[in-house]
Amino acid sequence: MTTQQLTLTSPLEKRTWNWQGYKIQYTVMGEGCPLMLVHGFGASIGHWRKNIPVLAAGGYRVFAIDLLGFGGSDKPNLNYTLELWEELLKDFWIAHIQEPTIFVGNSIGGLLSLMSIANHPETAAGGVLISCAGGLSHRPHELNPPLRVAMTAFNRLVRSKLTGGIVFNRVRQKPQIRRTLLQIYRNREAVTDELVDLLYAPSCDPGAQQVFASILTAPPGPTPAELLPKVEVPLLVIWGANDPWTPITGAKLFQQASENGKSIQISPIPNAGHCPHDELPEVVNPLILNWLAEI
């Protein structure tokens, strides 16, 4: 059975869980060793629609969660941080899994997975980091002076009660979402109406603008370099070779850790951008399953 057939015949069952008074949406499929899938900025469970059925059919119990503020989960007006979501993932693991888990994350979800593995080793059996982000937001020293000024001005507009709604409504329109996706996806055929709708629909929920503003101006959180020394389980690091958002040069840190004795496999994906699991699932799914079978 092909990846496409599995996706079409295995709809994702959406469930809800109460966390600190907030509704969290999640899904689970399959039986076996648990996998915990964590999406990136602006995404949701649906971003794993091409992966969950295949990984579950491969003999794993696959969980995926909509982080607070995203997808079908509540969008309260809070100060969003990586540490907030780290606490959410830890509590979800306690409530639903309670056995060593493989954390699988894309972008910000990759960094969150790394945080969970490093800071809560009792929860983790390994990790799959897909184009792992270096932080929730840019650190000032990472930007050249003109871009630093531009980002500061943009963030001020986003947080303003007068202009925030105008800016948010502009960036969340479907044509703009499609343009952004075409910038970060190398495989243009993967930028479908379905994908655009997956990102657009949650942006219409009450509170979505406040979530957007909070995250854009949040602290960046820990770096992978700070977390890696604490990691004692195997890692598979997947990176789109043509990723414009988190360039593949970010994989050098993991390569160095591998050369220094860490159990880390680095797998660049040719002709893929920031989301290779969604762009080329026919490449990424077997890669993950083969790695899982070997650890």
Buried (B, 14 or more C-beta within 10 A) or exposed (E): EEBEEBBEEBEBEEBEBEBEEBBBBBBBBBEEBBBBBBBBBBBBBBBBBBBBBBBBBBEBBBBBBBBBBBBBBBBBEBEBBBBBBBBBBBBBBEEBBEEBBBBBBBBBBBBBBBBBBBBBBEBBBBBBBBBBBBBBBBEEEEBEEEEBEEBEEEBEBBBEEEEBEEBBEEEBEEEBBBEBBEEBBBBEEBBEEEBBEBBBBBBEBEBBBBBBBBBBBBEBBBBBEEBBEEBEBBBBBBBBBBBEBBBBEBBEBBEEBBEEEBBBBBBBBEEBBBBBBBBBBEBBBEBBBEBBEEE
